[in-house]
Amino acid sequence: MSLASSAVELPLILGLVILSTFSLNLISTRARSTRRWPDAATCPRSKPACAPPPGRHLAATWMPAGSFAFSSVMNYVLATWIVTSPAGTAAFNDELGRLTLLSYPMIALPATLMMLAVLYYLAVCVKRLAGLSLSDALHGK
């Protein structure tokens, strides 16, 4: 197994697990069972979007999976681009050090920013749909 393929495995597995939760319909089933969404006829004018839009949970599933896919692809590209020496040599160790140095600004920082954007999106959706702040929603109020 090459270094490039081993660097891809974990983010790819995490992304596939996230997508499998959507295909199993775990999130939307839980949301349907815990909240009764009013229909458009009984929705007050102050809350024009009180029924959940159909694509919200779909977008909230694809965003983190996309972040892990980005991390996986970037890991593969960097590893195949930088590490070219055979294992066990001094050049291999130098290339691993360079790979580690470049992976933080090219992989970790963008992936972290993407996940922060996803968390912000989810917090805004919770506030918009349930009328709760994020801390109230997490504490079960």
Beta strands, then each sheet from edge to edge (+ up, - down):
end
